[in-house]
Amino acid sequence: MAKETVGEQKVDEGKRRFLIGATSVVGGIGSVAAATPFVMSMFPSERAKAAGAPIEVEIAKLEPGQKIDVEWRGKVCWIVSRTPPMLETLPKLDSKVADPNSEYPQQPPYCKNESRSIKPEIWVAVGICTHLGCSPTYRPEVAPGDLGPDWLGGFFCPCHQSKFDLAGRVYKGVPAPTNLVIPPYRFLSDTKIEVGVGQDGKTA
């Protein structure tokens, strides 16, 4: 291998070329690595884009009385299969809830009815208390010891004691000011719901 003498030192030309090349490569990688976070920040992530997108939910396996949780726009949404006895409790509670006829716009127009739903047996709601954003628990049982003999099933927020019936209507005299929110949704089939798109086909 050729070598040249500079003063008293011998320089290995092959090694010098290797070191210069390696330094350039490392420097280039460093520049790309430094630029990547900046460039990527200019594009929304797939997760971020999906967070606001409508979601499709298959409900064929939803059992009577069962509740399932799904996520839409970063919020938990409930889908409940209400039984005939559950639906029969709703008119019995009109005098106990603050907004029995859903006058406050917490639901799409097509859900402003007694069941607050498109189909009475299938109920969809945002599972967030309208007081301070807690997530109430599903309490479908009738007259449990901790909720009293008048409890006919519904949702209970243990954080601040707010109560909602099985249509998400808020009880009188509790911290929550309004009924639970019903998101825009539609049925794509008898067994599939799309949350985030209304019956008119418009995306929320």
C-alpha positions as CSV (number, residue, x, y, z in Angstrom):
1,M,0.0,0.0,0.0
2,A,1.4,3.4,-0.9
3,K,2.6,5.7,1.9
4,E,4.0,9.2,1.9
5,T,6.2,10.9,4.4
6,V,5.2,14.2,5.9
7,G,7.9,15.5,8.2
8,E,8.8,12.7,10.5
9,Q,5.3,11.0,10.1
10,K,4.2,8.4,7.7
11,V,0.6,8.7,6.4
12,D,-1.4,5.7,5.2
13,E,-3.4,7.0,2.2
14,G,-5.8,4.1,2.3
15,K,-6.7,4.6,5.9
16,R,-7.1,8.3,5.4
17,R,-9.5,7.8,2.5
18,F,-11.5,5.3,4.6
19,L,-11.8,7.7,7.6
20,I,-12.9,10.6,5.4
21,G,-15.5,8.4,3.7
22,A,-16.8,7.1,7.0
23,T,-17.0,10.5,8.6
24,S,-19.1,11.8,5.6
25,V,-21.5,8.8,5.9
26,V,-22.0,9.3,9.6
27,G,-22.5,13.0,9.1
28,G,-25.1,12.4,6.5
29,I,-26.9,9.9,8.7
30,G,-26.9,12.4,11.5
31,S,-28.4,15.1,9.3
32,V,-31.2,12.9,8.1
33,A,-31.9,11.7,11.7
34,A,-32.1,15.3,12.8
35,A,-34.3,16.4,10.0
36,T,-36.7,13.4,10.2
37,P,-38.7,14.5,13.3
38,F,-39.1,17.9,11.7
39,V,-40.3,16.5,8.4
40,M,-42.6,13.9,10.0
41,S,-44.1,16.6,12.2
42,M,-45.5,18.2,9.0
43,F,-47.6,15.1,8.2
44,P,-50.4,13.9,10.5
45,S,-49.9,10.4,11.8
46,E,-52.2,7.6,10.7
47,R,-53.4,7.4,14.3
48,A,-54.1,11.2,14.4
49,K,-56.1,11.0,11.1
50,A,-58.0,7.9,12.4
51,A,-58.9,9.7,15.7
52,G,-61.5,11.9,13.9
53,A,-62.7,9.4,11.4
54,P,-66.0,7.5,11.6
55,I,-65.8,4.0,12.9
56,E,-67.8,0.9,12.0
57,V,-68.9,-1.4,14.7
58,E,-70.2,-5.0,14.2
59,I,-73.0,-5.7,16.8
60,A,-74.1,-9.2,15.6
61,K,-72.7,-10.7,18.8
62,L,-74.0,-8.1,21.2
63,E,-76.1,-9.9,23.8
64,P,-79.4,-8.5,25.3
65,G,-78.5,-6.3,28.2
66,Q,-74.8,-6.2,27.2
67,K,-72.7,-3.0,26.8
68,I,-69.6,-2.8,24.6
69,D,-67.1,0.1,24.5
70,V,-65.6,1.5,21.4
71,E,-63.4,4.6,20.7
72,W,-64.4,7.5,18.5
73,R,-62.4,10.7,18.4
74,G,-60.5,9.7,21.4
75,K,-63.6,9.2,23.5
76,V,-65.2,6.1,24.8
77,C,-68.6,5.4,23.2
78,W,-71.1,2.8,24.6
79,I,-73.3,0.6,22.6
80,V,-76.0,-1.1,24.7
81,S,-78.5,-3.8,23.7
82,R,-81.5,-2.9,25.7
83,T,-84.1,-5.5,26.6
84,P,-87.9,-4.9,26.5
85,P,-87.9,-4.7,30.4
86,M,-85.2,-2.1,30.2
87,L,-87.1,0.0,27.7
88,E,-90.2,-0.2,29.9
89,T,-88.4,1.6,32.7
90,L,-87.9,4.8,30.7
91,P,-91.4,6.3,31.0
92,K,-91.5,5.4,34.7
93,L,-88.6,7.8,35.3
94,D,-89.9,10.9,33.5
95,S,-90.6,12.6,36.8
96,K,-87.2,11.8,38.2
97,V,-85.0,13.0,35.3
98,A,-84.1,16.6,34.6
99,D,-84.7,16.6,30.8
100,P,-87.2,13.8,30.1
101,N,-88.0,14.9,26.6
102,S,-84.4,15.7,25.6
103,E,-85.1,19.3,25.0
104,Y,-81.4,20.2,25.4
105,P,-79.5,19.4,22.2
106,Q,-77.4,16.5,23.5
107,Q,-78.5,14.3,20.6
108,P,-79.1,14.4,16.9
109,P,-82.7,15.2,15.9
110,Y,-83.4,11.7,14.9
111,C,-82.6,10.5,18.5
112,K,-84.9,13.1,20.2
113,N,-87.4,10.5,21.3
114,E,-88.2,8.5,24.4
115,S,-85.4,5.9,23.8
116,R,-82.9,8.5,22.5
117,S,-82.0,6.2,19.7
118,I,-82.7,5.1,16.1
119,K,-83.8,1.6,17.1
120,P,-85.2,1.4,20.6
121,E,-83.2,-1.7,21.5
122,I,-79.8,-0.4,20.4
123,W,-78.5,2.6,22.3
124,V,-75.3,4.5,21.4
125,A,-73.8,7.2,23.6
126,V,-70.6,9.0,24.5
127,G,-69.6,7.4,27.8
128,I,-68.5,10.6,29.5
129,C,-70.3,12.3,32.3
130,T,-71.5,15.8,31.5
131,H,-70.3,17.1,34.9
132,L,-66.5,16.8,34.9
133,G,-65.7,14.2,32.2
134,C,-65.6,11.1,34.3
135,S,-66.8,7.8,32.8
136,P,-69.9,6.5,34.6
137,T,-70.3,2.8,35.3
138,Y,-73.0,0.6,33.8
139,R,-75.4,-0.5,36.5
140,P,-78.3,-2.4,34.8
141,E,-79.4,-4.2,37.9
142,V,-82.7,-3.1,39.6
143,A,-82.7,-1.8,43.2
144,P,-79.1,-2.7,44.2
145,G,-78.2,-2.0,47.8
146,D,-75.9,1.0,47.2
147,L,-78.3,2.8,44.8
148,G,-81.6,2.2,46.6
149,P,-85.0,0.6,45.8
150,D,-86.0,3.2,43.2
151,W,-83.0,2.4,40.9
152,L,-84.3,0.8,37.7
153,G,-81.0,0.5,35.9
154,G,-78.8,3.0,34.3
155,F,-75.4,4.6,34.7
156,F,-73.8,5.9,37.9
157,C,-70.8,8.1,38.2
158,P,-69.0,7.1,41.4
159,C,-66.7,10.2,41.4
160,H,-69.5,12.7,42.0
161,Q,-72.6,10.6,42.3
162,S,-74.4,11.7,39.1
163,K,-77.0,9.3,37.9
164,F,-78.4,8.6,34.4
165,D,-81.2,6.3,33.3
166,L,-80.9,3.7,30.5
167,A,-81.4,6.4,27.9
168,G,-78.7,8.5,29.4
169,R,-81.1,11.0,30.8
170,V,-79.7,12.8,33.9
171,Y,-81.5,12.5,37.2
172,K,-82.6,15.7,39.0
173,G,-80.5,17.0,41.8
174,V,-77.1,15.6,40.8
175,P,-74.0,17.4,39.7
176,A,-74.2,16.6,36.0
177,P,-76.2,19.3,34.3
178,T,-77.3,17.6,31.1
179,N,-78.1,14.2,29.6
180,L,-75.3,12.1,28.1
181,V,-74.3,13.0,24.6
182,I,-75.6,10.9,21.7
183,P,-73.1,11.0,18.8
184,P,-74.1,11.0,15.2
185,Y,-74.5,7.5,13.9
186,R,-76.3,5.3,11.5
187,F,-77.1,1.7,10.7
188,L,-75.2,0.3,7.7
189,S,-77.1,-3.0,8.2
190,D,-79.0,-4.7,10.9
191,T,-75.7,-5.8,12.5
192,K,-73.4,-2.9,11.7
193,I,-73.3,0.7,13.0
194,E,-71.2,3.6,11.8
195,V,-70.4,6.1,14.5
196,G,-69.5,9.6,13.3
197,V,-71.8,9.7,10.3
198,G,-75.4,10.8,10.7
199,Q,-78.5,9.3,9.0
200,D,-78.2,12.0,6.4
201,G,-74.7,10.6,5.4
202,K,-72.9,13.7,6.7
203,T,-69.7,13.2,8.7
204,A,-69.7,14.9,12.1
